[in-house]
Amino acid sequence: MLVDSGESKSRLSFLEKLLPKNALVMATAATLLVSGTSAYTIWRLQSSESQASQAPVVVVPQIKTVTALGRLEPQGEVLTVSAPVSAEGSRVEQLLVKQGDRVKAGQEIAILDSRDRLAASLLQAQEQVKVAQANLEKVLAGAKKGEVEAQKATIARINAERENEIAAQKATIARINAERESEITAQRATIARINAERESEIAAQKATIARLEAELRNAQTEYKRYELLYKDGAISASAKDSKSLTLAAAQARVKEAEANLNRIEASKFEQLKEAEANLTKITSAKAQQLNEAEANLRRISAGKQEQINEAKATLERISEVRPVDVEIAKAEVSQAEAAAKRAKANLETAYVRSPRDAQILKIHTNAGELISNEGIVELGETDRMYAVAEVYESDISKIKLGQKVLVKSDSLTKELPGTVERIGLQVKKQNVVNTDPSANIDNRVVEVRIKLDEAASKKVAGLTNLQVNVEVQL
């Protein structure tokens, strides 16, 4: 700061009295130096402040929105409805919905072709419950003498049936054996007859050929003799030609006879082959019939013996009522009831139901088709639509619940208003790809679910998976 001149003078007067003259001069110089230095410092500070006030101010623009690519989907996402794992490989017997239909939670969508089989199993299980309950009631009522006698009569009846059926089956086996021997013998006789006919006809035809060959040789000799006589002029040309015709006829008869021999041999050979094939067929067919008949005999014997054993066991059981019998009967009822419940649950798997109130978006499997890997139908709650935005991980810190959003698309005439409802908890690869070929498709993003306003939701209820641009207002 600057020192007042009056004050400086008083200080000098004071110093002149206290100090010698040289010292006074030095003190005066020092005072002037300090005063000049202070004045220069104050001037530099004032100059710096002036320059700072004149420097331009840089204004950083404030980011007001975050944009991202996204898609439209129904509330709760798009669900694929398929058959239970236990029904893998089933066919759809009836498809009860069509694309665009709205369904209620629990409503039947399709019926699988396993329904009739599972319904039959349920009916059988319910009948087993009735049988087990009836048996329990009988055990609780106690055995009666009439029941014991009736059971003994049942055992006797089964024994008699067993003997009769075994005897009848043995008679069948004997009949098949007799038929087999008879048919084989008859077929062998046919083969022998064909062989005999073949030998006889071949021998007869060979004899005919020998006779005709003799006639041919005679005709050849006769022709040669007439040819010499003709050359000597002893006979006419017509006489020689007559013998030539006789020779040609003899040669033709020999060739015809040889052809007949070949035909007989071929024909009889075919008949023999056919007869031998019939013999093989008869032998094989009768052997198969015998095997089946013997297998039936074994089955009848084992089946009736099992019935007898069961009847005897029942007789022993009803002859004496014990507490353990009552417990066993109760356990059988419980087991049958559990089987019926299981059969009922299995039958429910043949009915494919909607898990929620929704709209059918796409059908993958029609009636009569095997259930594909894509399931039967896709459905979604299109009465409430959402936009799922894929926000870059670098921008996700700016997104807050409740922020206002504008959803845009070339397919929409107006922007759709919405609100940020949920922010994802995972960073993953981008799914919605920009159409710009230079855009980075390996971006890491976080999914942000945006609830559309009710009016906007109705406008895009039929545009599931539409690609949109999302603008979040910060």
C-alpha positions as a printed Julia matrix, in Angstrom:
474×3 Matrix{Float64}:
   0.0      0.0      0.0
   1.19     3.73    -0.41
   2.66     5.66     2.6
   1.37     9.2      3.29
   4.01    11.97     2.61
   3.28    13.88     5.89
   3.77    10.75     7.88
   7.08    10.16     6.05
   8.33    13.57     6.97
   7.56    13.17    10.65
   9.35     9.82    10.6
  12.44    11.51     9.04
  12.46    14.26    11.67
  12.32    11.67    14.38
  15.12     9.67    12.84
  17.31    12.77    12.38
  17.23    13.33    16.08
  18.09     9.74    16.97
  20.61     8.74    14.26
  23.82    10.19    12.87
  23.75    11.87     9.45
  24.97     8.86     7.4
  22.65     6.55     9.13
  19.85     8.98     8.47
  20.63     8.92     4.76
  20.54     5.11     4.67
  17.28     4.97     6.55
  15.72     7.45     4.16
  16.79     5.35     1.16
  15.41     2.19     2.71
  12.09     3.85     3.4
  11.8      5.05    -0.19
  12.65     1.53    -1.51
   9.98    -0.14     0.6
   7.39     2.42    -0.45
   8.21     1.9     -4.19
   8.07    -1.87    -3.94
   4.66    -1.76    -2.24
   3.28     0.59    -4.87
   4.52    -1.68    -7.73
   2.96    -4.77    -6.13
  -0.4     -3.05    -5.74
  -0.28    -1.94    -9.4
   0.42    -5.52   -10.65
  -2.45    -6.94    -8.58
  -4.87    -4.35    -9.93
  -3.65    -5.04   -13.49
  -4.15    -8.86   -13.1
  -7.65    -8.4    -11.71
  -8.52    -6.16   -14.68
  -7.24    -8.74   -17.19
  -9.1    -11.58   -15.44
 -12.34    -9.62   -15.56
 -11.87    -9.05   -19.3
 -11.2    -12.88   -20.17
 -14.12   -14.67   -22.07
 -16.26   -17.18   -20.03
 -16.63   -20.73   -21.56
 -20.23   -22.07   -21.14
 -20.55   -25.91   -21.05
 -23.85   -27.06   -22.68
 -26.13   -29.08   -20.36
 -27.27   -32.56   -21.53
 -31.06   -32.73   -21.32
 -31.85   -36.12   -22.97
 -30.49   -39.66   -23.33
 -31.35   -41.52   -26.53
 -31.3    -45.25   -27.15
 -32.61   -47.93   -29.48
 -35.35   -50.2    -28.19
 -38.29   -52.44   -29.0
 -41.95   -52.7    -28.05
 -43.22   -55.65   -26.06
 -46.28   -56.45   -23.93
 -46.38   -56.26   -20.17
 -44.59   -59.25   -18.71
 -42.73   -59.84   -22.0
 -43.78   -62.29   -24.75
 -44.42   -65.75   -23.33
 -44.02   -69.0    -25.29
 -46.59   -71.59   -24.25
 -45.67   -75.21   -24.89
 -46.53   -78.67   -23.6
 -45.11   -80.0    -20.32
 -41.75   -81.76   -20.54
 -43.52   -85.09   -19.87
 -45.59   -84.54   -23.05
 -42.52   -84.16   -25.28
 -43.12   -85.64   -28.72
 -46.9    -85.15   -28.5
 -49.1    -83.8    -31.23
 -51.69   -81.05   -30.97
 -55.08   -82.71   -31.41
 -57.15   -79.53   -31.18
 -56.04   -75.89   -31.34
 -58.73   -73.84   -29.6
 -57.45   -70.33   -30.43
 -56.35   -68.34   -33.43
 -53.94   -65.47   -33.86
 -55.29   -62.28   -32.3
 -57.67   -64.01   -29.85
 -57.71   -62.77   -26.27
 -57.59   -65.45   -23.59
 -58.11   -65.54   -19.84
 -55.74   -67.04   -17.3
 -56.38   -70.78   -17.16
 -58.29   -70.85   -20.45
 -57.59   -73.89   -22.65
 -55.4    -73.07   -25.65
 -54.84   -76.55   -27.07
 -55.6    -80.21   -26.41
 -52.85   -82.79   -26.99
 -53.39   -86.17   -28.63
 -52.48   -87.88   -25.34
 -55.82   -86.78   -23.82
 -57.82   -89.94   -24.62
 -55.08   -92.25   -23.4
 -54.63   -90.29   -20.16
 -58.42   -90.09   -19.66
 -58.61   -93.87   -19.98
 -55.79   -94.21   -17.45
 -57.67   -91.93   -15.04
 -60.86   -93.96   -15.45
 -58.94   -97.15   -14.82
 -57.3    -95.64   -11.72
 -60.71   -94.53   -10.4
 -62.06   -98.02   -10.91
 -59.08   -99.39    -8.98
 -59.99   -97.06    -6.14
 -63.51   -98.52    -6.1
 -62.11  -102.06    -6.09
 -59.72  -101.25    -3.23
 -62.52   -99.57    -1.22
 -64.8   -102.54    -1.78
 -62.03  -104.89    -0.65
 -61.5   -102.79     2.48
 -65.21  -102.95     3.28
 -65.17  -106.7      2.8
 -62.17  -107.07     5.13
 -63.8   -104.84     7.74
 -67.05  -106.85     7.51
 -65.18  -110.05     8.25
 -65.1   -113.37     6.39
 -68.27  -115.37     5.96
 -68.67  -119.08     5.48
 -70.48  -118.52     2.21
 -67.56  -116.46     0.91
 -65.1   -119.22     1.79
 -67.21  -121.82    -0.01
 -67.63  -119.5     -2.97
 -63.9   -119.01    -3.18
 -63.31  -122.76    -3.07
 -65.82  -123.13    -5.89
 -63.94  -120.47    -7.81
 -60.7   -122.42    -7.42
 -62.42  -125.58    -8.63
 -63.92  -123.75   -11.59
 -60.56  -122.28   -12.59
 -58.99  -125.75   -12.29
 -61.67  -127.23   -14.55
 -61.28  -124.4    -17.06
 -57.53  -124.92   -17.04
 -57.85  -128.63   -17.77
 -60.42  -128.06   -20.51
 -58.44  -125.31   -22.19
 -55.22  -127.3    -22.0
 -56.96  -130.38   -23.47
 -58.5   -128.27   -26.24
 -55.14  -126.67   -27.06
 -53.4   -130.04   -27.12
 -56.1   -131.27   -29.52
 -55.39  -128.23   -31.67
 -51.69  -129.07   -31.68
 -52.46  -132.69   -32.64
 -54.76  -131.5    -35.44
 -52.11  -129.12   -36.78
 -49.55  -131.94   -36.65
 -51.89  -134.28   -38.53
 -52.68  -131.6    -41.12
 -48.97  -130.91   -41.48
 -48.11  -134.57   -42.06
 -51.06  -135.02   -44.43
 -50.29  -131.92   -46.5
 -46.57  -132.72   -46.62
 -47.3   -136.32   -47.71
 -49.75  -135.11   -50.36
 -47.29  -132.56   -51.67
 -44.49  -135.11   -51.79
 -46.83  -137.43   -53.73
 -47.49  -134.56   -56.14
 -43.76  -134.09   -56.6
 -43.32  -137.84   -57.23
 -46.21  -137.83   -59.71
 -44.76  -134.88   -61.6
 -41.38  -136.62   -61.67
 -42.97  -139.82   -63.01
 -44.96  -137.9    -65.6
 -41.82  -136.06   -66.59
 -39.81  -139.25   -67.04
 -42.65  -140.95   -68.92
 -43.3   -138.05   -71.27
 -39.59  -137.53   -71.9
 -39.11  -141.25   -72.68
 -42.13  -141.25   -75.02
 -40.93  -138.15   -76.77
 -37.42  -139.57   -77.15
 -38.93  -142.7    -78.71
 -40.89  -140.54   -81.11
 -37.7   -138.66   -81.99
 -35.87  -141.96   -82.62
 -38.66  -143.17   -84.9
 -38.74  -139.88   -86.78
 -34.95  -139.89   -87.09
 -35.15  -143.37   -88.64
 -37.75  -142.14   -91.07
 -35.47  -139.16   -91.82
 -32.52  -141.42   -92.59
 -34.72  -143.55   -94.85
 -35.97  -140.41   -96.65
 -32.37  -139.2    -97.07
 -31.31  -142.54   -98.6
 -34.33  -142.58  -100.87
 -33.66  -139.02  -101.99
 -30.01  -139.72  -102.82
 -31.0   -142.79  -104.88
 -33.59  -140.79  -106.85
 -31.09  -138.0   -107.34
 -28.66  -140.44  -109.02
 -31.43  -141.88  -111.16
 -32.4   -138.36  -112.21
 -28.83  -137.58  -113.21
 -28.76  -140.78  -115.3
 -32.03  -139.71  -116.91
 -33.88  -142.75  -115.6
 -36.59  -140.71  -113.81
 -38.3   -137.43  -114.24
 -37.58  -134.25  -112.26
 -41.02  -134.45  -110.63
 -40.21  -137.86  -109.15
 -36.95  -136.47  -107.68
 -38.74  -133.4   -106.29
 -41.32  -135.63  -104.62
 -38.58  -137.42  -102.71
 -37.05  -134.03  -101.81
 -40.35  -132.95  -100.3
 -40.58  -136.22   -98.37
 -37.07  -135.59   -96.96
 -37.92  -132.0    -95.91
 -41.1   -133.17   -94.17
 -39.12  -135.81   -92.28
 -36.57  -133.21   -91.16
 -39.37  -130.87   -89.96
 -40.99  -133.67   -87.98
 -37.68  -134.42   -86.22
 -37.16  -130.74   -85.29
 -40.75  -130.48   -84.02
 -40.29  -133.59   -81.92
 -37.04  -132.23   -80.43
 -38.8   -128.92   -79.66
 -41.6   -130.83   -77.9
 -38.98  -132.67   -75.86
 -37.47  -129.39   -74.73
 -40.92  -127.99   -73.9
 -41.84  -131.08   -71.87
 -38.58  -130.92   -69.93
 -38.99  -127.16   -69.2
 -42.67  -127.48   -68.28
 -42.13  -130.37   -65.93
 -39.12  -128.65   -64.4
 -41.27  -125.6    -63.59
 -44.0   -127.83   -62.14
 -41.38  -129.56   -59.97
 -40.0   -126.21   -58.73
 -43.49  -124.97   -57.9
 -44.39  -128.2    -56.11
 -41.15  -128.13   -54.06
 -41.78  -124.46   -53.18
 -45.29  -125.39   -52.02
 -43.78  -128.16   -49.9
 -41.41  -125.65   -48.27
 -44.27  -123.2    -47.7
 -46.5   -125.88   -46.18
 -43.69  -127.05   -43.89
 -42.9   -123.47   -42.74
 -46.56  -122.43   -42.27
 -47.44  -125.54   -40.28
 -44.28  -125.17   -38.17
 -45.32  -121.59   -37.36
 -48.85  -122.74   -36.49
 -47.4   -125.41   -34.24
 -45.14  -122.86   -32.5
 -48.07  -120.52   -31.92
 -50.27  -123.34   -30.66
 -47.57  -124.56   -28.26
 -46.99  -120.97   -27.06
 -50.76  -120.63   -26.44
 -50.67  -123.88   -24.5
 -47.9   -122.55   -22.29
 -49.73  -119.24   -21.86
 -53.0   -120.97   -20.95
 -51.26  -123.23   -18.49
 -49.32  -120.36   -16.84
 -52.28  -117.95   -16.87
 -54.69  -120.39   -15.29
 -52.09  -121.46   -12.76
 -51.63  -117.81   -11.8
 -55.41  -117.44   -11.43
 -55.48  -120.54    -9.23
 -52.65  -119.15    -7.08
 -54.46  -115.82    -6.72
 -57.72  -117.58    -5.85
 -55.97  -119.71    -3.23
 -54.31  -116.62    -1.77
 -57.71  -114.93    -1.62
 -59.14  -117.98     0.12
 -56.39  -117.83     2.71
 -56.93  -114.12     3.16
 -60.68  -114.32     3.68
 -60.48  -117.38     5.9
 -59.1   -115.26     8.73
 -59.49  -111.56     9.43
 -56.47  -110.0     11.08
 -55.65  -106.39    11.94
 -52.75  -106.53     9.51
 -55.23  -107.43     6.75
 -57.21  -104.31     7.54
 -54.04  -102.17     7.38
 -53.05  -103.75     4.08
 -56.49  -103.08     2.63
 -56.32   -99.45     3.79
 -52.86   -99.09     2.27
 -54.21  -100.46    -1.01
 -56.98   -97.85    -0.93
 -54.44   -95.09    -0.28
 -52.21   -96.39    -3.06
 -55.14   -96.55    -5.49
 -56.24   -93.01    -4.54
 -52.7    -91.71    -5.04
 -52.58   -93.41    -8.44
 -55.9    -91.78    -9.32
 -54.59   -88.35    -8.31
 -51.47   -88.93   -10.36
 -53.57   -90.01   -13.34
 -55.71   -86.89   -12.95
 -52.62   -84.71   -12.86
 -51.28   -86.48   -15.94
 -54.58   -85.85   -17.72
 -54.24   -82.13   -16.97
 -50.96   -82.11   -18.94
 -52.99   -82.9    -22.08
 -54.75   -79.52   -21.73
 -52.47   -76.57   -22.5
 -53.79   -73.48   -20.68
 -52.95   -69.79   -20.75
 -50.85   -68.69   -17.76
 -52.4    -65.19   -17.74
 -54.87   -62.85   -19.4
 -53.24   -62.13   -22.75
 -53.55   -62.01   -26.54
 -52.37   -64.72   -28.94
 -49.52   -63.14   -30.91
 -48.3    -66.09   -33.01
 -49.15   -69.76   -33.54
 -46.22   -72.16   -34.01
 -48.04   -75.53   -33.95
 -51.39   -76.24   -35.61
 -53.78   -79.15   -35.06
 -52.26   -82.45   -36.15
 -48.64   -81.23   -35.95
 -45.89   -82.34   -33.58
 -45.08   -79.68   -31.01
 -42.08   -77.78   -32.35
 -39.11   -76.48   -30.38
 -40.72   -73.02   -30.61
 -43.71   -74.21   -28.57
 -47.39   -73.99   -29.47
 -48.21   -70.27   -29.27
 -46.71   -66.96   -28.22
 -48.85   -64.62   -26.14
 -48.55   -61.32   -24.37
 -50.58   -58.77   -22.39
 -50.92   -56.32   -25.26
 -53.5    -54.2    -23.43
 -50.48   -52.73   -21.61
 -47.43   -52.15   -23.84
 -43.88   -51.3    -22.82
 -40.81   -49.99   -24.62
 -37.59   -51.77   -23.68
 -34.69   -49.37   -24.29
 -31.09   -50.55   -24.51
 -29.22   -47.69   -22.82
 -25.43   -47.54   -23.16
 -23.66   -48.41   -19.92
 -21.98   -44.99   -20.03
 -25.4    -43.27   -19.9
 -27.21   -45.53   -17.41
 -26.19   -43.39   -14.4
 -28.34   -40.56   -15.83
 -31.51   -42.7    -15.92
 -33.88   -42.48   -12.94
 -37.23   -44.05   -12.16
 -40.17   -41.85   -13.1
 -38.37   -39.88   -15.84
 -40.53   -38.91   -18.82
 -39.8    -40.6    -22.14
 -40.73   -40.07   -25.79
 -40.84   -43.16   -28.03
 -40.43   -42.64   -31.79
 -40.46   -44.79   -34.93
 -40.86   -44.39   -38.67
 -43.9    -46.67   -38.37
 -45.61   -44.31   -35.91
 -47.28   -41.05   -36.9
 -46.81   -39.54   -33.44
 -44.42   -39.77   -30.55
 -45.54   -42.04   -27.69
 -45.2    -40.7    -24.15
 -44.09   -42.98   -21.35
 -42.38   -43.22   -17.97
 -39.27   -45.1    -16.8
 -40.62   -47.91   -14.63
 -37.69   -50.29   -14.16
 -33.92   -50.17   -14.71
 -32.14   -53.44   -15.42
 -29.48   -54.86   -13.13
 -27.31   -56.44   -15.83
 -24.99   -55.12   -18.48
 -25.19   -57.23   -21.62
 -24.64   -57.18   -25.36
 -26.84   -55.01   -27.55
 -29.74   -56.85   -29.21
 -31.44   -54.05   -31.14
 -29.06   -53.17   -33.96
 -28.96   -49.79   -35.66
 -29.6    -49.83   -39.41
 -26.53   -47.64   -39.87
 -23.79   -50.03   -41.15
 -21.08   -47.92   -39.49
 -22.69   -48.19   -36.03
 -21.01   -50.23   -33.34
 -22.93   -53.49   -32.82
 -20.82   -54.65   -29.87
 -22.03   -52.0    -27.43
 -22.67   -52.94   -23.81
 -26.12   -51.85   -22.67
 -28.59   -52.0    -19.79
 -32.27   -52.67   -20.47
 -34.65   -49.97   -19.21
 -38.39   -50.76   -19.22
 -40.64   -47.83   -20.07
 -44.34   -47.96   -19.35
 -46.33   -46.3    -22.13
 -49.32   -44.13   -21.38
 -52.69   -45.88   -21.69
 -53.64   -44.12   -24.94
 -50.2    -44.78   -26.47
 -50.35   -48.4    -25.36
 -53.6    -48.94   -27.26
 -52.12   -47.48   -30.44
 -49.25   -50.0    -30.55
 -51.04   -53.06   -29.13
 -50.44   -54.88   -32.42
 -46.79   -53.88   -32.91
 -44.88   -56.21   -30.6
 -41.09   -56.2    -31.31
 -41.32   -52.94   -33.33
 -37.9    -51.24   -33.29
 -38.14   -47.75   -31.79
 -35.96   -44.82   -30.79
 -36.28   -43.82   -27.15
 -35.58   -40.33   -25.81
 -35.37   -40.06   -21.98
 -35.95   -36.55   -20.58
 -33.38   -35.8    -17.88
